[in-house]
Amino acid sequence: MATLVKTDYNFPGQTAVYHGKVRDVYTINDNLLVMVATDRISAFDVILPEGIPYKGQVLNQIASEFLEATSDIVPNWRLASPDPMVTVGYRCEGFPVEMIIRGYLTGSAWREYAAGSRELCGVKLPDGMRENERFPEPIITPTTKAAEGHDENISREEIIAQGLVSQEDYEQMEAYTRALFARGSEMAARKGLILVDTKYEFGKRDGKVILIDEIHTPDSSRYFYADGYQERFEKGQPQRQLSKEFVRQWLIDHGFMGKEGQQVPEMTPEFCNEVSERYIELYEHITGRKFVKAPETDLGQRIASNVVNCLETLSI
C-alpha cells in the first residue's frame, strides 16, 4: 500500500515550510498554514523508518471532527480540510509548551510512579495508586515543546516564572484544557471508550488564545475500551486500548526506547499493516462511522491539486 512519508511542495504564496515528526507545515503569505498529515510515525521523539498506510488520513479526519465539535469551547485555527490528509487554517504564534492532561495513571506517568516518583510536573501524587487507576480529578502535566530532541516535563510555576507563557494566558490554557478534556471524554463515552490522557497545543492570534494542531487523535491521545475496564483493573491486567502506546510497547519489547546507540527494530510490511488497522479501528470507534480509504494513487499530486484549489477559494 502507498504511503506519504515526504513532501516538498511550492504552493502559491508560500513563504516557509516546516517538516515536523509527522506533519509538514507550509506557511502561506505569513497568514495561513497548510498542514499535511503524512503517514510518518514517531515514538520516543524518533521518526520511525517506515510509513503507516492511511495514518495521515485517520489523524487529519479525526482532528477535523474534534476541532469542529469543540469550536464552541475554544476558538481554533482550522478553516478547511481540502484533502483527507490536509487542514488549512490560520497561522498563530504557538506557545512553547504542550498541555498534557491525564485522567488515569498510565504510560510514562505510571513508569515514573512505579520507579518511586510521587510528584509529576509539580503535581503531588498520592501513595498506593495502581497502574491504570483513575485520578480523583484529571491532572495537567505540561511539557516544553522542543524544536529538536525530547520534550521535557515542566511545572505550571516554572512555565510562568521563566516567562514561557504569561500567567493570564496560562490560566486560560488550563481552563480550555480541562473543558476540552471533559468534552472529549463525553464524546468517547458515547462510543464505549475512555479518553485516558491527551495533549493540546495553543497559540495566539489577534491577542486571543487559540487551539492549534490536532486534538483527540491516536497520536496525541490514549483511549481504553470502557467495557471490561474495571474488571481488568481489579485483576491487574493490561487494558484494551486504542492508542499509539502499543507501538511504544512493541519498540520497548524489541530493546528500543530512543536512547543513543539503540537501533529501531525492523518494521515489516505485516507490522505496518497491523498498525494501520489499529489506527482505522480507532477512527471507526471514535467517530462511529466506517473509514473510507481515499485513493492511494499519486498521493502527492492529489494533495497539491486539492490545496491549490482551496487556496484559490480562500482568495490567496
PyMOL commands that set and color helices and strands:
alter all, ss='L'
color gray80, all
select helices_A, chain A and resi 55-69+107-114+156-161+167-189+229-235+245-253+269-287+299-313
alter helices_A, ss='H'
color red, helices_A
select strands_A, chain A and resi 14-19+23-28+32-37+42-43+46-47+78-83+86-90+93-94+97-104+119-120+123-124+134-140+143-144+193-205+208-212+221-225+241-243
alter strands_A, ss='S'
color yellow, strands_A
deselect
rebuild
show_as cartoon
